[in-house]
Amino acid sequence: MKALVYDQYTDDDDFAKILKIKQIPIPKPKAREVIIKVKTAALNYDDIWGMRGKPLTVPLPHISGTDAAGEVSAVGNDVKSIKVGDRVVSHGNMSCRVCNACTDGREFDCRSRTIWGFQTGPLWGGYCEFTHLPEVNVVKIPNGVSYDEAAAASMTMLTSWHMLVGRARIQPGQLVLIMGGSSGVGNYGIQIAKLFGCTVIATASPDKLDKLLDLGADYAVDHRADDWHNKVRSIAKKIPKFGDVSGVDVIFEHIGGSHWNKELTLLNYGGTIVTTGATTGYDAKTDLRHIFFKGINILGSTQGTRAELEQGLYWMSQGKIRSVIDSVYSLEDAAHAHTKMLKGKLFGKILIKP
């Protein structure tokens, strides 16, 4: 079968230099494994980390791809819930399933957790014609959701759902600030917050603000402007609250860097900031006064449970959440696709097809 493989890292983000199309054997299922004929897969930033070999090394030779959707072509003898012909998508959070965290429904906190298609291998990811996964990491795609939509949602929607629903416990009527609303997680964050009856302020670069409003955001702000936080504060003051002090109740954060302290100033007393990344820098300085004086909750969030992915896919099948697809590439054009993602010249998810 055809697969997108690299067997060395790049130190200058020259992806074309290391990415090669190779022929490798089609995998055979172990007793509790499922073989998937991949229809489409979706890019994530961990693809770039893998090719760099930083912040951690990945097994070489390597096949990336955490989000893959396709048709089941074979199953192991002990597989019970999945059959040949099923339309499925990957749940990329691989955990031991037997530790205290896993048996408590917190597989995202498993100390043995790995991200499929990033930390797995050698030659074990979604950028190929056929791939294999444990039965427990395979989720059926509901009617009304396409392979493309499911692949785009697999990790990104799951991450957003876990941030807002699983961790921040958003409630109807809250004011939610979605940072980086034009990103994959931001797209879903806007829609999930609206699904739960929240008022949404979303941020992006100036050329993408109208698209945030089209997705359902009530207000859109340019977070590249120096005074972006003052604009958010001004909007918050105009939004009717239940007799409360004006301010943001929940901040959906994955930007980090210089935005961090400005975000903290916007939170209401007892407000929550939930973070899953730091695309502009992880070494953020924190003014502790904003935290203790207002009783702010700071929550970390990574991936999510299989059940949360199924919940999100259900709402997609009901037309309440949709995947935003920026562009679609072939495996042969993967270097160009990853360069586009690295430069941030996109709105929504980039897909790749075998």
GIHU-V111718 format. One record per backbone hydrogen bond with DSSP energy under -1.0 kcal/mol. NH is the residue of the N-H (numbers start at 1). CO is the residue of the C=O. E is the energy in kcal/mol with one decimal. If there is no record, write none. Layout:
NH,CO,E  NH,CO,E
This chain:
3,22,-2.2  4,127,-2.6  5,20,-3.2  6,62,-1.7  10,51,-2.7  15,13,-1.5  19,15,-2.4  20,5,-2.7  22,3,-2.7  24,1,-2.4  33,30,-1.8  34,133,-2.9  35,74,-3.0  36,131,-3.0  37,71,-3.2  38,129,-1.8  39,69,-2.6  40,69,-1.9  41,352,-2.2  42,67,-1.9  43,350,-2.6  47,44,-1.8  49,45,-1.7  50,46,-2.3  51,47,-2.1  52,48,-1.9  53,49,-1.4  54,49,-1.6  62,6,-3.2  69,40,-2.8  70,88,-2.4  71,37,-1.8  72,86,-2.5  73,35,-2.4  74,35,-1.2  76,33,-2.5  78,31,-2.1  79,76,-1.5  85,72,-2.4  86,83,-2.0  88,70,-2.8  89,139,-2.5  90,68,-2.0  91,137,-2.6  94,92,-1.1  94,114,-2.7  103,99,-2.6  105,102,-1.8  106,101,-3.0  109,106,-2.4  110,107,-1.2  113,110,-1.5  114,94,-2.7  116,92,-2.7  118,115,-1.8  119,115,-2.7  123,61,-1.9  126,65,-1.0  127,64,-2.2  128,126,-1.9  129,2,-1.9  131,36,-2.2  133,34,-2.0  135,32,-2.7  137,134,-2.0  138,135,-1.7  139,89,-2.7  141,87,-2.7  145,142,-1.6  150,146,-2.4  151,147,-2.7  152,148,-2.2  153,149,-1.4  154,150,-1.6  157,153,-1.2  158,153,-1.3  159,155,-2.5  160,156,-2.2  161,157,-3.0  162,158,-2.6  163,159,-2.2  164,160,-2.3  165,161,-2.8  166,161,-1.3  167,162,-2.3  168,163,-2.4  170,164,-2.2  173,197,-2.5  174,171,-1.7  176,199,-3.0  177,250,-2.8  178,201,-2.9  179,252,-2.2  181,203,-3.1  183,180,-1.6  187,183,-2.6  188,184,-1.7  189,185,-2.5  190,186,-2.3  191,187,-1.5  192,188,-2.8  193,189,-2.3  194,190,-2.0  195,191,-2.2  196,192,-1.5  197,194,-1.9  198,193,-2.3  199,174,-2.6  201,176,-2.5  202,219,-2.5  203,178,-2.2  204,221,-1.8  208,205,-2.1  212,208,-1.3  213,209,-1.6  214,210,-1.9  215,211,-1.5  217,212,-2.2  218,200,-1.5  219,200,-1.7  221,202,-2.4  223,204,-1.2  225,222,-1.1  228,225,-1.7  231,227,-1.6  232,228,-1.9  233,229,-2.3  234,230,-2.2  235,231,-2.1  236,232,-2.6  237,233,-1.7  238,235,-1.2  243,241,-2.3  248,266,-2.4  249,175,-2.0  250,175,-1.8  251,272,-2.5  252,177,-3.2  253,274,-2.9  257,281,-2.3  259,256,-1.7  260,257,-1.1  263,259,-2.3  264,260,-1.9  265,261,-1.6  266,263,-1.2  268,248,-3.3  270,294,-3.4  271,268,-2.4  272,249,-2.6  273,297,-2.8  274,251,-2.7  275,299,-2.8  276,253,-2.0  279,254,-1.7  280,255,-2.7  281,278,-1.7  284,282,-1.6  288,286,-1.0  290,287,-1.5  292,288,-2.2  293,289,-1.7  296,291,-2.1  297,271,-2.8  299,273,-2.8  301,275,-1.6  309,305,-1.8  310,306,-2.2  311,307,-2.1  312,308,-2.4  313,309,-2.5  314,310,-2.0  315,311,-1.9  316,312,-1.7  317,313,-2.2  318,314,-1.1  319,316,-1.7  320,315,-2.4  326,349,-3.1  327,349,-1.1  329,351,-2.2  331,353,-1.3  334,331,-1.6  337,333,-1.9  338,334,-2.6  339,335,-2.0  340,336,-2.2  341,337,-2.0  342,338,-2.4  343,339,-2.0  345,340,-1.5  346,344,-1.5  348,182,-1.5  349,324,-2.9  351,327,-2.7  352,41,-2.9  353,329,-2.5
